[in-house]
Amino acid sequence: MVVWMGLESRTDAELLRRSRRDPDAFVLVCRRHAVALEGWLTAQVRDAGLARELLAETFSEAWFSTGRFSDPGDGDARPWLFGIARNLVRRVHRNRAVASRGRARLGLPVAGPDEYGEVIDRLAADQMLGSLDERLAGLPEPQRDALELRVVDGLDYEEIGQRLAISAEGARTRVFRALATLRAQIERSA
């Protein structure tokens, strides 16, 4: 059992300093802000399960960066914790946007925020495209590699060019040709 005696009256800043030698002090900071953070995260990502994962990730990142906490003057860690959470939410939205753009480029349905979106997308894609793996395997290897780097990894053309040892324009051309080939295949099978 954790003993909080004497710690409850301490500011978050004091607890974070103390947490370097007493991890229970960090746990108290987390308890103070968990409900507000989880509510905010749930509103941002519209998925309670993902919000709980992001809450855990927020506290994990906070634990490893307690040395970077800067006391705003009132000893409150709430703005700092929400800043970490906000960065994680941005990352989730960015990853979702990359996935949605990739699906759209391939002519696949774009998932909604519900937990079944990915399963529905996969079923729809299987019906519409047959086996995507087979279609991708039919692409010339340089086009397939460029397309995967763009759509799956979300790299920009400059980064793709660096990875494939070609120019950014060459990377753009390969991705364009791969998408054109896939579109033609889809149109033939429709």
N, C-alpha and C positions, 0 to 999 in steps of 0.2 A: 504494500500500500504506500502510495506517495504521500509524504507529509508536506502540506503547503504552508504550515504555520510560519508566519513572518514574511512569506513571499507575496501573499495576496495584495498587500499594500504597496509593493514595489512597482515602479513604472516598468513598461516594456523594455525601455533602454537599459535599466538596471538589471532586469532579468536576462536580457541578451548578453550583457557583459558577464554576468554570473554563469551563464550557460556553458562557458568555455571549460569550467571545472565542475559544473553541476547541471547535467542534461535535463533534470526535472524542471529547472527554471525555464528552459526553452519550451517544454511541454505546456507549462502554464500560459506562456504567450500564445501558443497555438490554440489552447482551449478558449482563451479570451476572444479570439477572432474567427474561430472555425465556423460558427453559425452564419455570421455576416458574409464571410468569404464564400461559403458553399451556396448561399442564396444568390449572391451576385453571379457566381460562376454558372449556376443552373440557368439563370436568366440569359446569360450571354451565349451559352452553347445549346440551350433547350434540350438537354439530355442529362438526367439526374446521375446516371452511371458515369458518364464522362466527366461531369462536374466533380464527383467524388474523386475520380482519378486525378483531375487537375488540382484539386485541393491537396491531395497527398503530394503531388509533384511540387506544388507551391511551397509546402512546408519542407520538403526535401531540399529544394533549392535554397530556401531561407537558412536551413541548418548549415549548409555548406558555405554560405556567404555571410554568416553573422558578423564576420570581421569587417564587412563592407557596409554594415548598417550605420547610417548617420542620423544621430538624434536630431529631430527637427526643432528641439527646444522644449517640447512638452513631454518627451519621453514615450510618445505613442508610436508603436510599430505598425499601426494599421495602414498608413499610406505606403510604407515600404512593402508590406505583404501584398497589398492590392496592386502595387506596381509589378511585382513578380507575377501575380496571377494574370494581370492584363497582358503581359508579354507572352505568357503561355496561351492565352486565348487568341492573341494575334497569330501565334504559330499554328494553332488549330485551324483558324479561318484561312490562313494562307495555304495550308496543306489541303483543305477542302476545296479551295479555289483552284489549285493546281490540278487536283483530281477531276474537278468538274470541267475545267478547260480541256483536259486530256480526253475525257469522255465525249465532250462536244466535238472535238477535232476528229474523233473516230466515228462520229455519228451515233454514239451510244446515248441512251437516256441519261439525264443528269439526276443524281440522287437528291432526295429531300433530306431534311435533318433527322427523320425518324430512324429508329434502330434497324429497321428492315430494309432501308434504302439500298444498301450494298447488295443484299440478297436479291432484291427485285431487279436491280441493274444487271446483275450477272445472269439471271434467268432471261430477261429481255434481250440481253446481248447474245446469249446462246441461241435464242430463237431467231433473232434477226441476222446474226452473222455466222451461225454454225460455230465452229471452233475458232476462236480468235487466235489461239496458238498456231493453228494450221495456216491461217491467213498471214500471220506475222512471219512464220517460217518460210512462206513463199516469197517474201521480199528479199531483194539482194541484201547481203549482210551489212554493207555500209549504210544502206537506208534504214534497215531495222535497228542497228546500233544507234544511229542519230535520233530516230523516232523514240526509242526507249529512253534515251537521255533527256529528250525534250518533254515527253508526256509523262513518263513514270517518275523520273528524277526531278522534273521541273527546272532543268537548267536552261539558262539563256543561250543564245546562239554563240556568243563569245566563249562561254564555258565549254559548250559542246565541241567547238572548234579546237580548243586547247586539248581536250581529252582525246579527240580523234586525230590530232595533228593536222588539221586543215583550217582554212580561214572561216570566219564567222559566216560569210556569204556561202561558202561551200556547205557548211552545216545547215543553213537555212534551205538550200537547194535540196539536200538529201531528205530533210524532213518533209518539205513540200512534195517531193516525188513519192515518198512513202505514203503520205496521206492521199495523194491523188490515186495511187494504185489501190489502196484500201477502199476508197470511195467507189472506184470503178467496180471492184469486186462486189461491194454491197449492192450497187445498182443492178448488176447482172443477176444477183441472186434474189432480188426483190420481186 
